[in-house]
Amino acid sequence: MAPAGKLFLVATPIGNLGDISARALDTLRQVAFVVCEDTRHSGHLLSHFGIQKPTLSLPAFAEGARAGAILDRIDEGADCALVTDAGTPGISDPGSLLVAEALERGVTVVPIPGPAALVAALSASGLPTARFHFLGFLPRQGPERKTMLEEVKALGATLVLYESPRRLAQTLTDLRAALGDRRACVAREVTKLHEEFARGSLGELIARYGGAEVLGEVVVLVEGHQGDARWSEELVRAALEEGLARGEKLKGLSTELAQRSGWAGKDLYRLGLSCKPRS
């Protein structure tokens, strides 16, 4: 009897095809078949890189019903790659149910890491990155939405969520109502031609996007709860003076302190100008 195959979770580009890894391409070329969120969408990716493989569809609504047949083929010895329309399988995309059932059967699951919109957006948001809480997509409305926002209101970690461009303005409004007017960032079309990062308070972002037509994939990031953790001006000034005395550049020092102090980088920079010694 042939040994069972493996299930490879292959991350694919979220916009720029140049972001696919050599390991991802090698895996797609070597497996027996490819399971796709949408075979038409992934077919373009495979064709672009000259890869011809049998494909099966695994949309989110049918994942539970179709997982068994896919795993039967893997049990028979066929290696399988799972891809979604963009990013990492299972992260707000189909995959988690298939993985859970694969592990129950004793199938080896191998992640092939790569692009993830939430990580790319977080890294360039300007908000603290040491701890973050990923919300996926918020419930669209009703008590479930309100309950989720109440659950995360007190978290000190940066909040990250995905949203439809059609609902962006309303979601920003709901976030401000539930969390207060915190620092935030809207990352749109990350890695694509019209990539945009809009940073400011939730109120400023509401003013920017309210009533405007928004297109593309959207990631929303919101500063975590600061509470008593926000540094006093006296403590911030002392940290700035100490860093400047060590010869650090004000711009870089302001960015670094923003990660720890709860202050916006631009406010730290302005305060730091008054801390610089007169020449």
Contacts in CASP RR format, 6 or more apart in sequence:
PFRMAT RR
TARGET T0000
AUTHOR 0000-0000-0000
METHOD contacts of the structure
MODEL  1
MAPAGKLFLVATPIGNLGDISARALDTLRQVAFVVCEDTRHSGHLLSHFG
IQKPTLSLPAFAEGARAGAILDRIDEGADCALVTDAGTPGISDPGSLLVA
EALERGVTVVPIPGPAALVAALSASGLPTARFHFLGFLPRQGPERKTMLE
EVKALGATLVLYESPRRLAQTLTDLRAALGDRRACVAREVTKLHEEFARG
SLGELIARYGGAEVLGEVVVLVEGHQGDARWSEELVRAALEEGLARGEKL
KGLSTELAQRSGWAGKDLYRLGLSCKPRS
2 76 0 8 1.000
2 77 0 8 1.000
3 77 0 8 1.000
4 74 0 8 1.000
4 75 0 8 1.000
4 76 0 8 1.000
4 77 0 8 1.000
4 106 0 8 1.000
4 107 0 8 1.000
4 108 0 8 1.000
5 74 0 8 1.000
5 75 0 8 1.000
5 77 0 8 1.000
5 78 0 8 1.000
5 79 0 8 1.000
5 80 0 8 1.000
5 107 0 8 1.000
5 108 0 8 1.000
6 74 0 8 1.000
6 79 0 8 1.000
6 80 0 8 1.000
6 107 0 8 1.000
6 108 0 8 1.000
6 109 0 8 1.000
6 110 0 8 1.000
7 71 0 8 1.000
7 74 0 8 1.000
7 79 0 8 1.000
7 80 0 8 1.000
7 82 0 8 1.000
7 98 0 8 1.000
7 99 0 8 1.000
7 102 0 8 1.000
7 107 0 8 1.000
7 108 0 8 1.000
7 109 0 8 1.000
7 110 0 8 1.000
8 27 0 8 1.000
8 31 0 8 1.000
8 79 0 8 1.000
8 80 0 8 1.000
8 81 0 8 1.000
8 82 0 8 1.000
8 110 0 8 1.000
8 111 0 8 1.000
8 112 0 8 1.000
9 81 0 8 1.000
9 82 0 8 1.000
9 88 0 8 1.000
9 89 0 8 1.000
9 90 0 8 1.000
9 95 0 8 1.000
9 99 0 8 1.000
9 109 0 8 1.000
9 110 0 8 1.000
9 111 0 8 1.000
9 112 0 8 1.000
10 24 0 8 1.000
10 27 0 8 1.000
10 28 0 8 1.000
10 81 0 8 1.000
10 82 0 8 1.000
10 83 0 8 1.000
10 89 0 8 1.000
10 112 0 8 1.000
11 21 0 8 1.000
11 24 0 8 1.000
11 87 0 8 1.000
11 88 0 8 1.000
11 89 0 8 1.000
11 111 0 8 1.000
11 112 0 8 1.000
11 113 0 8 1.000
11 114 0 8 1.000
11 115 0 8 1.000
11 116 0 8 1.000
12 20 0 8 1.000
12 24 0 8 1.000
12 42 0 8 1.000
12 45 0 8 1.000
12 83 0 8 1.000
12 84 0 8 1.000
12 85 0 8 1.000
12 86 0 8 1.000
12 87 0 8 1.000
12 115 0 8 1.000
13 19 0 8 1.000
13 20 0 8 1.000
13 45 0 8 1.000
13 86 0 8 1.000
13 87 0 8 1.000
13 115 0 8 1.000
13 191 0 8 1.000
14 86 0 8 1.000
14 87 0 8 1.000
14 115 0 8 1.000
14 116 0 8 1.000
14 117 0 8 1.000
14 120 0 8 1.000
14 190 0 8 1.000
14 191 0 8 1.000
14 192 0 8 1.000
14 217 0 8 1.000
15 86 0 8 1.000
15 115 0 8 1.000
15 190 0 8 1.000
15 191 0 8 1.000
15 192 0 8 1.000
16 191 0 8 1.000
16 192 0 8 1.000
17 45 0 8 1.000
17 48 0 8 1.000
19 114 0 8 1.000
19 115 0 8 1.000
19 191 0 8 1.000
20 45 0 8 1.000
20 49 0 8 1.000
20 115 0 8 1.000
21 112 0 8 1.000
21 113 0 8 1.000
21 114 0 8 1.000
23 112 0 8 1.000
24 112 0 8 1.000
24 114 0 8 1.000
25 49 0 8 1.000
25 51 0 8 1.000
27 81 0 8 1.000
27 112 0 8 1.000
28 34 0 8 1.000
28 46 0 8 1.000
28 49 0 8 1.000
28 51 0 8 1.000
28 53 0 8 1.000
28 81 0 8 1.000
28 83 0 8 1.000
29 51 0 8 1.000
30 79 0 8 1.000
31 53 0 8 1.000
31 78 0 8 1.000
31 79 0 8 1.000
31 80 0 8 1.000
31 81 0 8 1.000
32 53 0 8 1.000
32 54 0 8 1.000
32 73 0 8 1.000
32 77 0 8 1.000
32 78 0 8 1.000
32 79 0 8 1.000
32 80 0 8 1.000
33 53 0 8 1.000
33 54 0 8 1.000
33 55 0 8 1.000
33 56 0 8 1.000
33 73 0 8 1.000
33 78 0 8 1.000
33 80 0 8 1.000
33 81 0 8 1.000
34 42 0 8 1.000
34 46 0 8 1.000
34 53 0 8 1.000
34 54 0 8 1.000
34 55 0 8 1.000
34 56 0 8 1.000
34 80 0 8 1.000
34 81 0 8 1.000
34 82 0 8 1.000
34 83 0 8 1.000
35 55 0 8 1.000
35 56 0 8 1.000
35 57 0 8 1.000
35 58 0 8 1.000
35 70 0 8 1.000
35 80 0 8 1.000
35 81 0 8 1.000
35 82 0 8 1.000
35 83 0 8 1.000
35 98 0 8 1.000
36 42 0 8 1.000
36 43 0 8 1.000
36 55 0 8 1.000
36 56 0 8 1.000
36 57 0 8 1.000
36 58 0 8 1.000
36 83 0 8 1.000
36 84 0 8 1.000
37 57 0 8 1.000
37 58 0 8 1.000
37 59 0 8 1.000
37 60 0 8 1.000
37 83 0 8 1.000
37 84 0 8 1.000
37 85 0 8 1.000
37 93 0 8 1.000
37 94 0 8 1.000
38 57 0 8 1.000
38 59 0 8 1.000
38 85 0 8 1.000
39 55 0 8 1.000
39 56 0 8 1.000
39 57 0 8 1.000
41 85 0 8 1.000
42 55 0 8 1.000
42 83 0 8 1.000
42 85 0 8 1.000
43 55 0 8 1.000
45 83 0 8 1.000
46 52 0 8 1.000
46 53 0 8 1.000
46 55 0 8 1.000
53 81 0 8 1.000
56 66 0 8 1.000
56 70 0 8 1.000
57 66 0 8 1.000
58 66 0 8 1.000
58 67 0 8 1.000
58 70 0 8 1.000
58 82 0 8 1.000
58 94 0 8 1.000
58 95 0 8 1.000
58 98 0 8 1.000
59 94 0 8 1.000
60 93 0 8 1.000
60 94 0 8 1.000
63 94 0 8 1.000
63 95 0 8 1.000
63 97 0 8 1.000
63 98 0 8 1.000
64 97 0 8 1.000
64 98 0 8 1.000
64 101 0 8 1.000
67 97 0 8 1.000
67 98 0 8 1.000
67 101 0 8 1.000
68 101 0 8 1.000
70 80 0 8 1.000
70 98 0 8 1.000
71 98 0 8 1.000
71 101 0 8 1.000
71 102 0 8 1.000
71 105 0 8 1.000
71 107 0 8 1.000
73 80 0 8 1.000
74 80 0 8 1.000
74 102 0 8 1.000
74 107 0 8 1.000
75 105 0 8 1.000
75 107 0 8 1.000
81 112 0 8 1.000
82 89 0 8 1.000
82 94 0 8 1.000
82 95 0 8 1.000
82 98 0 8 1.000
83 89 0 8 1.000
84 90 0 8 1.000
84 93 0 8 1.000
84 94 0 8 1.000
84 95 0 8 1.000
85 93 0 8 1.000
86 93 0 8 1.000
86 115 0 8 1.000
86 117 0 8 1.000
86 217 0 8 1.000
87 93 0 8 1.000
87 114 0 8 1.000
87 115 0 8 1.000
87 116 0 8 1.000
87 117 0 8 1.000
88 113 0 8 1.000
88 114 0 8 1.000
88 115 0 8 1.000
88 116 0 8 1.000
89 95 0 8 1.000
90 96 0 8 1.000
90 99 0 8 1.000
91 116 0 8 1.000
91 118 0 8 1.000
92 136 0 8 1.000
92 137 0 8 1.000
92 162 0 8 1.000
99 109 0 8 1.000
102 109 0 8 1.000
103 109 0 8 1.000
115 191 0 8 1.000
117 162 0 8 1.000
117 187 0 8 1.000
117 190 0 8 1.000
117 217 0 8 1.000
117 219 0 8 1.000
118 134 0 8 1.000
118 136 0 8 1.000
118 160 0 8 1.000
118 162 0 8 1.000
118 219 0 8 1.000
120 187 0 8 1.000
120 190 0 8 1.000
120 191 0 8 1.000
121 160 0 8 1.000
121 185 0 8 1.000
121 187 0 8 1.000
121 190 0 8 1.000
121 197 0 8 1.000
121 219 0 8 1.000
121 221 0 8 1.000
122 129 0 8 1.000
122 132 0 8 1.000
122 158 0 8 1.000
122 160 0 8 1.000
122 221 0 8 1.000
123 129 0 8 1.000
124 187 0 8 1.000
124 197 0 8 1.000
125 158 0 8 1.000
125 185 0 8 1.000
125 187 0 8 1.000
125 197 0 8 1.000
125 199 0 8 1.000
125 221 0 8 1.000
126 185 0 8 1.000
126 199 0 8 1.000
126 255 0 8 1.000
126 258 0 8 1.000
127 158 0 8 1.000
127 183 0 8 1.000
127 184 0 8 1.000
127 185 0 8 1.000
127 221 0 8 1.000
127 222 0 8 1.000
127 223 0 8 1.000
128 157 0 8 1.000
128 158 0 8 1.000
128 223 0 8 1.000
128 224 0 8 1.000
128 258 0 8 1.000
128 259 0 8 1.000
128 260 0 8 1.000
128 262 0 8 1.000
129 158 0 8 1.000
129 259 0 8 1.000
130 259 0 8 1.000
131 156 0 8 1.000
131 157 0 8 1.000
131 158 0 8 1.000
132 157 0 8 1.000
132 158 0 8 1.000
132 159 0 8 1.000
132 160 0 8 1.000
133 152 0 8 1.000
133 155 0 8 1.000
133 157 0 8 1.000
133 158 0 8 1.000
133 159 0 8 1.000
133 160 0 8 1.000
134 160 0 8 1.000
134 161 0 8 1.000
135 148 0 8 1.000
135 152 0 8 1.000
135 159 0 8 1.000
135 160 0 8 1.000
135 161 0 8 1.000
136 160 0 8 1.000
136 161 0 8 1.000
136 162 0 8 1.000
137 161 0 8 1.000
137 162 0 8 1.000
137 163 0 8 1.000
138 145 0 8 1.000
138 148 0 8 1.000
138 149 0 8 1.000
138 161 0 8 1.000
138 163 0 8 1.000
138 171 0 8 1.000
138 174 0 8 1.000
139 145 0 8 1.000
139 148 0 8 1.000
140 167 0 8 1.000
145 174 0 8 1.000
146 178 0 8 1.000
149 174 0 8 1.000
149 175 0 8 1.000
149 178 0 8 1.000
149 179 0 8 1.000
150 178 0 8 1.000
152 159 0 8 1.000
153 178 0 8 1.000
153 179 0 8 1.000
153 225 0 8 1.000
154 225 0 8 1.000
155 224 0 8 1.000
155 225 0 8 1.000
156 224 0 8 1.000
156 225 0 8 1.000
156 226 0 8 1.000
156 229 0 8 1.000
157 224 0 8 1.000
158 221 0 8 1.000
158 222 0 8 1.000
158 223 0 8 1.000
158 224 0 8 1.000
159 179 0 8 1.000
159 221 0 8 1.000
159 222 0 8 1.000
159 223 0 8 1.000
159 224 0 8 1.000
160 219 0 8 1.000
160 220 0 8 1.000
160 221 0 8 1.000
161 171 0 8 1.000
161 219 0 8 1.000
161 220 0 8 1.000
161 221 0 8 1.000
162 217 0 8 1.000
162 218 0 8 1.000
162 219 0 8 1.000
162 220 0 8 1.000
163 171 0 8 1.000
163 218 0 8 1.000
163 219 0 8 1.000
163 220 0 8 1.000
164 218 0 8 1.000
165 188 0 8 1.000
165 214 0 8 1.000
165 215 0 8 1.000
165 216 0 8 1.000
165 217 0 8 1.000
165 218 0 8 1.000
166 214 0 8 1.000
168 186 0 8 1.000
168 209 0 8 1.000
168 214 0 8 1.000
168 218 0 8 1.000
168 220 0 8 1.000
169 206 0 8 1.000
169 209 0 8 1.000
169 210 0 8 1.000
169 211 0 8 1.000
169 212 0 8 1.000
169 214 0 8 1.000
171 220 0 8 1.000
172 184 0 8 1.000
172 186 0 8 1.000
172 202 0 8 1.000
172 203 0 8 1.000
172 205 0 8 1.000
172 206 0 8 1.000
172 209 0 8 1.000
172 210 0 8 1.000
172 220 0 8 1.000
173 206 0 8 1.000
175 182 0 8 1.000
175 184 0 8 1.000
175 202 0 8 1.000
175 220 0 8 1.000
175 222 0 8 1.000
176 182 0 8 1.000
176 202 0 8 1.000
176 203 0 8 1.000
176 206 0 8 1.000
179 202 0 8 1.000
179 222 0 8 1.000
179 224 0 8 1.000
179 225 0 8 1.000
180 202 0 8 1.000
181 201 0 8 1.000
181 202 0 8 1.000
181 203 0 8 1.000
182 201 0 8 1.000
182 202 0 8 1.000
182 222 0 8 1.000
182 223 0 8 1.000
182 224 0 8 1.000
183 199 0 8 1.000
183 200 0 8 1.000
183 201 0 8 1.000
183 222 0 8 1.000
183 223 0 8 1.000
183 264 0 8 1.000
184 199 0 8 1.000
184 200 0 8 1.000
184 201 0 8 1.000
184 202 0 8 1.000
184 205 0 8 1.000
184 220 0 8 1.000
184 221 0 8 1.000
184 222 0 8 1.000
184 223 0 8 1.000
185 197 0 8 1.000
185 198 0 8 1.000
185 199 0 8 1.000
185 200 0 8 1.000
185 220 0 8 1.000
185 221 0 8 1.000
186 196 0 8 1.000
186 197 0 8 1.000
186 198 0 8 1.000
186 205 0 8 1.000
186 209 0 8 1.000
186 218 0 8 1.000
186 219 0 8 1.000
186 220 0 8 1.000
186 221 0 8 1.000
187 196 0 8 1.000
187 197 0 8 1.000
187 218 0 8 1.000
187 219 0 8 1.000
187 220 0 8 1.000
187 221 0 8 1.000
188 194 0 8 1.000
188 195 0 8 1.000
188 196 0 8 1.000
188 197 0 8 1.000
188 198 0 8 1.000
188 214 0 8 1.000
188 215 0 8 1.000
188 216 0 8 1.000
188 217 0 8 1.000
188 218 0 8 1.000
188 219 0 8 1.000
189 195 0 8 1.000
189 196 0 8 1.000
189 215 0 8 1.000
189 216 0 8 1.000
189 217 0 8 1.000
190 217 0 8 1.000
190 219 0 8 1.000
192 217 0 8 1.000
194 215 0 8 1.000
198 205 0 8 1.000
198 208 0 8 1.000
198 209 0 8 1.000
202 222 0 8 1.000
223 262 0 8 1.000
226 262 0 8 1.000
229 262 0 8 1.000
230 261 0 8 1.000
230 262 0 8 1.000
230 263 0 8 1.000
231 239 0 8 1.000
231 260 0 8 1.000
231 261 0 8 1.000
231 262 0 8 1.000
231 263 0 8 1.000
233 271 0 8 1.000
235 261 0 8 1.000
236 257 0 8 1.000
236 261 0 8 1.000
236 263 0 8 1.000
236 268 0 8 1.000
236 271 0 8 1.000
237 271 0 8 1.000
237 272 0 8 1.000
237 275 0 8 1.000
239 257 0 8 1.000
239 261 0 8 1.000
240 250 0 8 1.000
240 253 0 8 1.000
240 254 0 8 1.000
240 257 0 8 1.000
240 268 0 8 1.000
240 271 0 8 1.000
240 272 0 8 1.000
240 275 0 8 1.000
241 275 0 8 1.000
243 253 0 8 1.000
244 250 0 8 1.000
244 253 0 8 1.000
244 272 0 8 1.000
244 275 0 8 1.000
244 276 0 8 1.000
244 277 0 8 1.000
250 269 0 8 1.000
250 272 0 8 1.000
250 273 0 8 1.000
250 276 0 8 1.000
251 269 0 8 1.000
253 268 0 8 1.000
254 265 0 8 1.000
254 266 0 8 1.000
254 268 0 8 1.000
254 269 0 8 1.000
254 272 0 8 1.000
255 265 0 8 1.000
257 263 0 8 1.000
257 265 0 8 1.000
257 268 0 8 1.000
258 264 0 8 1.000
258 265 0 8 1.000
258 268 0 8 1.000
261 268 0 8 1.000
END
